[in-house]
C-alpha cells in the first residue's frame, strides 16, 4: 500500500517537472523603457514596452520556428501588445526626484502563460525621475532697447530687442507717441495674463522675472529757441551743408564765376505764436558772395558793369532741433534755398539781375532781412552777425 503511494507521488512530481521543463522566465521590466520630455516641475513621462525584443530573446518559448517566416513572431508580438500591459501611477508635472511606479496589469498573466511556454514576473517597477533641465530665469527688459524719433512734443518711442531668448513674446508700451523728455512710459512684456506669458516662456525653457517696467523718456530733441541752444558741431554741420549746396549751384553757372564765400553768421527767427504755419523756427545762414560777372550787360544801358560783384546769399534751416541725432545731414526738418521764377519780362523770387546775369540772393543785407521777414512773418529775430561783418 505504502509502495503504491510512493510510486504515485513520484509520478506526480515527474509530471510537474515535465510541465515546467522548457519554460522561459521573463521579467517584463527588462523590456520597459522610460522617456521624459519637458522641464523640471512640468515634465511628462512616456513608457514603451519592447515586445519585439521580448519575443526574439525567447523564440522557443513563443513557438517560433525558422520555417514560419516571421509570421509566428508577428502574431506573438501582437498578442503580447494586447494583453501584457500596464500604466504609470503618474505621467505629468514631474520634477527631478519624483518616483514613478509602473504598475503591470496581472489579470492576463495566466492567459499568457497558458498560451506560451513562459513564466512572467509581473512586479511593479519604480523609477526615480532625474536629468530634467530647469527653466532659465531671465529679465526680459535686459534685452530691451528704447529709442526715440521725432521732436518734442511729438516724440515717438521705438522698441527693439537684441537677442531676446524667447520668440513670439512682444513688448508693448502704454504710449508711444506725443512724447517729451520727462514723460513716464510703462513697457509690458508679452500680451495676455501673466500666467499665459509665463506659460509661453516656460514652454521655451525660460521663466520671466518681471512683466512690467516704467521708463522716463529722455533724449527727445527739442526745437531750438535761441542761438545758444545750437551746439558748435551742429552749427558747423549746417554751414558745411549750405556751402556744398552753394557750390553745386555755382558749378552750373555759365555767366558768372564764384570767387569767394564768407559766412557772416546766422539769424534765428522764432514765431510769436506756437502755431505759425511756416514752422517753429528758422535758422538763416547769411553768406557774402563775391562773383565775377565780367561782360554782363546792364538792362538799362549797354555800359559794362564792374567785373566783380558782392551780394548776399542765404540758406534757411526750418524747424531746427537739438540735440543733433547725427542721423541726418543737418539737424533740421527741412531747408530753404534761394529760388526765383521768370515769366517773360516779369521776374520773381530770391534773385536780382545785373544786366542779363541773374544772381541768386539779395543785393543788400537789408534786402535779405526783409525777405526773411516776409517768409517768417510775425517772428522775432536773434542774430550773431556783427556789425563789422565778421564771422561768428
C-alpha positions in Angstrom: 0.0 0.0 0.0 2.8 2.4 1.0 4.7 1.4 -2.1 1.8 2.4 -4.3 1.5 5.8 -2.6 5.2 6.4 -3.1 5.1 5.5 -6.8 2.0 7.8 -7.3 3.8 10.7 -5.6 6.8 10.2 -7.9 4.7 10.2 -11.0 3.0 13.5 -9.9 6.4 15.1 -9.3 7.7 14.0 -12.6 4.6 15.4 -14.4 5.1 18.7 -12.7 8.8 18.8 -13.7 7.9 17.9 -17.2 5.2 20.6 -17.3 7.7 23.2 -16.2 10.5 22.0 -18.4 11.4 24.5 -21.3 9.5 27.5 -19.9 11.3 30.8 -20.2 11.4 33.1 -17.1 10.6 36.6 -18.4 10.7 39.9 -16.4 8.8 42.4 -18.4 10.6 45.2 -16.5 13.7 44.3 -18.5 11.9 45.5 -21.6 10.3 48.6 -20.2 11.7 51.9 -21.4 11.1 55.4 -19.9 11.4 58.6 -21.8 10.9 62.1 -20.3 10.1 65.3 -22.0 9.8 68.9 -20.7 11.4 70.8 -17.9 11.8 70.2 -14.2 8.4 70.6 -12.4 6.5 70.2 -15.7 7.9 67.2 -17.4 5.9 64.3 -18.9 6.7 60.6 -18.9 6.1 58.1 -21.7 6.7 54.3 -21.4 7.4 51.9 -24.1 7.5 48.1 -23.9 9.8 46.4 -26.4 7.6 43.4 -27.3 9.7 42.6 -30.4 12.8 42.2 -28.3 11.0 40.1 -25.7 9.8 37.7 -28.4 13.2 37.5 -30.2 15.0 36.9 -26.9 12.8 33.8 -26.3 11.8 32.4 -29.7 11.2 28.8 -28.5 9.1 29.9 -25.6 6.8 31.7 -28.1 6.8 28.7 -30.5 8.7 30.5 -33.2 10.5 28.3 -35.9 12.7 29.4 -38.8 10.3 27.9 -41.3 7.5 30.3 -40.0 9.0 33.1 -42.0 8.3 35.7 -39.2 4.6 35.3 -39.1 4.6 33.5 -35.7 6.8 36.3 -34.3 4.4 38.9 -35.5 1.4 37.1 -34.0 3.2 36.7 -30.7 4.1 40.4 -30.6 0.5 41.4 -31.4 -0.8 39.1 -28.7 1.6 40.5 -26.1 0.8 44.0 -27.1 -2.9 43.2 -26.5 -2.6 41.5 -23.1 0.7 42.4 -21.5 0.0 46.0 -20.5 0.5 48.4 -17.6 0.4 52.1 -16.7 2.4 54.6 -14.6 0.8 56.0 -11.4 1.6 59.5 -12.7 2.9 60.8 -16.0 2.8 64.6 -16.0 4.0 67.6 -13.9 7.1 65.7 -13.0 10.1 67.0 -11.1 13.6 65.7 -10.5 13.4 63.3 -7.6 9.9 62.2 -8.2 9.3 58.4 -8.1 7.1 56.9 -10.8 5.7 53.4 -10.3 4.8 51.4 -13.4 2.1 49.0 -12.5 1.5 45.9 -14.6 -1.9 44.5 -15.2 -1.8 41.0 -13.7 -5.2 39.9 -14.9 -3.9 38.3 -18.1 -0.8 36.6 -16.6 -2.5 33.2 -16.6 -3.8 33.6 -20.1 -0.3 34.4 -21.4 1.4 31.6 -19.6 -1.2 29.2 -20.8 -0.7 30.2 -24.4 3.1 30.3 -24.4 5.9 28.4 -22.5 6.7 31.4 -20.4 6.7 32.5 -16.7 6.1 36.2 -16.2 7.4 38.1 -13.2 4.9 40.9 -13.0 6.3 43.1 -10.3 5.7 46.9 -10.4 8.7 48.9 -11.3 9.7 52.1 -9.5 11.8 54.7 -11.4 13.3 57.9 -10.0 13.0 60.9 -12.2 16.3 62.6 -12.9 18.2 64.7 -15.5 15.4 67.2 -16.2 16.6 70.6 -17.3 15.5 73.5 -15.2 13.9 76.6 -16.8 16.2 79.6 -17.0 15.1 82.6 -15.2 15.7 85.9 -17.1 14.9 89.6 -17.0 13.3 90.3 -20.4 14.0 94.1 -20.0 17.7 93.4 -20.1 17.3 92.7 -23.8 15.1 95.7 -24.5 16.3 98.8 -26.3 14.4 102.1 -26.2 15.0 104.8 -28.9 13.1 107.9 -29.8 12.3 109.7 -33.1 10.7 113.0 -33.8 10.9 116.2 -31.8 9.1 117.4 -28.7 6.2 117.4 -28.1 5.7 114.8 -30.8 8.5 112.3 -29.9 7.8 108.7 -30.8 9.1 105.6 -28.8 10.7 102.8 -30.8 11.1 99.4 -29.0 13.6 96.9 -30.2 15.2 93.7 -28.8 18.6 92.3 -29.0 19.0 88.6 -28.6 15.7 88.1 -26.6 15.9 84.3 -25.7 12.1 83.6 -26.3 10.2 84.0 -29.5 6.8 85.5 -30.3 6.5 87.3 -27.0 6.3 91.1 -27.8 6.9 94.2 -25.8 4.1 96.9 -25.7 4.2 100.4 -24.4 1.5 102.3 -22.5 2.1 105.2 -25.0 4.5 105.5 -27.9 3.7 108.9 -29.4 3.3 112.5 -28.4 6.3 112.2 -26.1 8.6 114.7 -24.4 11.6 114.2 -22.2 10.5 113.6 -18.6 7.3 111.7 -19.6 6.7 108.3 -17.9 6.0 105.3 -20.1 5.2 101.8 -18.9 6.5 98.9 -21.0 4.9 95.5 -20.7 6.5 92.2 -21.6 4.1 89.9 -23.5 0.3 90.1 -24.1 -2.4 88.4 -22.1 -2.3 87.5 -18.5 0.9 86.9 -16.6 0.1 83.2 -16.3 -0.2 83.0 -20.1 3.0 84.8 -20.7 4.8 82.7 -18.1 3.4 79.5 -19.7 4.6 80.6 -23.2 8.1 81.4 -21.9 8.2 78.2 -19.9 7.4 76.1 -23.0 10.6 77.6 -24.5 12.7 76.8 -21.4 12.5 80.2 -19.6 10.8 81.9 -16.7 10.5 85.8 -16.8 11.4 87.5 -13.6 9.1 90.5 -14.3 6.5 91.7 -16.7 6.4 95.5 -16.5 8.9 98.3 -16.1 8.5 102.1 -16.0 10.8 104.3 -18.0 11.4 108.0 -18.0 11.6 109.4 -21.5 14.9 111.2 -22.2 16.9 112.5 -25.1 14.0 113.5 -27.2 15.1 116.5 -29.3 13.5 119.9 -28.8 13.1 122.8 -31.2 15.7 125.5 -30.9 14.5 128.7 -29.2 17.8 130.6 -29.1 21.1 130.5 -30.9 22.9 129.3 -27.8 20.8 126.1 -27.9 22.8 125.1 -31.0 26.0 123.2 -30.4 29.1 124.2 -32.3 29.1 120.8 -34.0 25.6 121.3 -35.3 26.3 124.9 -36.3 29.3 123.8 -38.4 27.5 120.9 -39.9 24.8 123.2 -41.3 27.5 125.5 -42.6 29.1 122.6 -44.4 25.8 121.6 -45.9 25.0 125.1 -47.1 28.4 125.6 -48.7 28.2 122.3 -50.5 24.7 123.2 -51.9 26.0 126.6 -52.9 29.0 125.0 -54.7 26.6 122.7 -56.6 24.7 125.8 -57.8 27.9 127.6 -58.7 29.2 124.7 -60.7 26.2 125.1 -63.1 26.8 128.8 -63.7 27.7 129.8 -67.2 27.6 133.6 -67.0 29.4 134.2 -63.7 32.0 132.6 -61.5 32.1 132.3 -57.8 35.2 133.9 -56.3 34.7 133.9 -52.6 32.2 132.8 -49.9 32.1 134.4 -46.4 29.8 133.3 -43.6 28.7 136.4 -41.9 26.7 134.5 -39.3 23.2 133.2 -38.6 19.9 134.7 -37.6 17.2 132.7 -35.8 13.6 133.6 -36.5 11.1 132.4 -33.8 7.3 132.8 -34.3 5.4 134.9 -31.8 2.7 132.2 -31.7 3.4 128.4 -31.4 1.0 127.6 -34.3 2.7 129.5 -37.0 2.1 127.9 -40.4 5.7 128.3 -41.5 7.2 126.4 -38.7 8.6 126.5 -35.1 11.8 128.3 -36.0 14.0 129.2 -39.0 17.8 129.4 -38.8 19.1 131.6 -41.7 22.8 131.3 -42.6 23.9 134.5 -44.3 26.8 134.5 -46.7 28.5 137.3 -48.5 29.4 136.2 -52.0 31.9 137.6 -54.5 31.3 136.7 -58.1 32.9 137.6 -61.4 30.3 138.7 -63.9 32.7 140.3 -66.5 31.0 141.2 -69.7 27.5 141.3 -68.2 25.3 144.0 -69.8 23.2 146.3 -67.9 19.5 146.1 -68.6 19.3 149.9 -68.8 22.4 150.6 -70.9 25.0 148.8 -72.8 27.7 150.0 -70.4 29.8 147.3 -69.0 29.3 146.6 -65.3 32.1 146.1 -62.8 33.9 142.8 -63.3 33.1 141.6 -59.7 30.0 142.0 -57.6 29.3 141.3 -54.0 25.9 140.2 -52.8 24.2 138.1 -50.0 23.1 134.5 -50.2 21.1 132.5 -47.7 20.3 129.0 -46.6 17.4 128.6 -44.2 17.0 125.6 -42.0 13.4 125.2 -40.9 12.5 123.6 -37.6 16.0 123.2 -36.2 16.2 120.9 -33.2 18.7 119.9 -30.6 20.5 117.7 -29.8 21.6 116.6 -33.2 20.9 112.9 -33.6 23.7 112.5 -36.1 21.4 110.5 -38.4 20.8 113.3 -41.0 22.9 115.7 -42.9 21.7 118.6 -40.8 19.6 118.9 -37.6 16.5 120.4 -39.1 13.3 119.1 -40.7 13.7 121.0 -43.9 15.9 123.5 -45.7 15.1 126.5 -47.9 17.4 127.9 -50.6 17.0 131.0 -52.7 14.6 130.4 -55.6 13.1 132.5 -58.3 11.0 132.4 -61.5 10.8 134.4 -64.6 7.8 134.8 -66.9 8.6 136.8 -69.9 9.7 140.2 -68.6 8.4 139.6 -65.1 10.9 138.4 -62.5 10.0 137.0 -59.1 11.8 135.5 -56.1 15.1 135.5 -54.3 17.3 136.8 -57.0 18.2 140.0 -58.9 19.7 140.9 -62.3 22.9 142.6 -63.2 22.4 143.2 -66.8 21.3 139.9 -68.1 23.0 138.0 -65.3 20.8 136.5 -62.6 22.3 136.4 -59.1 20.5 134.2 -56.6 20.2 136.0 -53.3 19.8 139.7 -52.3 21.7 142.8 -53.2 22.0 144.0 -49.6 21.8 142.6 -46.1 18.7 144.8 -45.5 17.0 143.2 -48.6 17.8 139.8 -47.2 16.3 140.5 -43.8 13.2 142.0 -45.5 12.8 138.8 -47.5 13.2 136.7 -44.3 10.6 138.8 -42.5 8.2 138.1 -45.4 8.8 134.3 -45.2 8.8 134.1 -41.5 6.1 136.6 -40.6 5.2 137.6 -37.0 8.5 136.5 -35.7 11.4 137.8 -33.6 15.0 137.6 -34.8 18.1 136.8 -32.9 21.4 137.3 -34.8 25.0 136.7 -34.3 26.1 138.7 -37.3 28.3 141.5 -36.1 28.1 145.0 -37.5 31.6 144.6 -38.8 30.5 141.6 -40.9 32.9 139.2 -39.1 32.1 135.5 -38.7 30.9 134.0 -35.5 
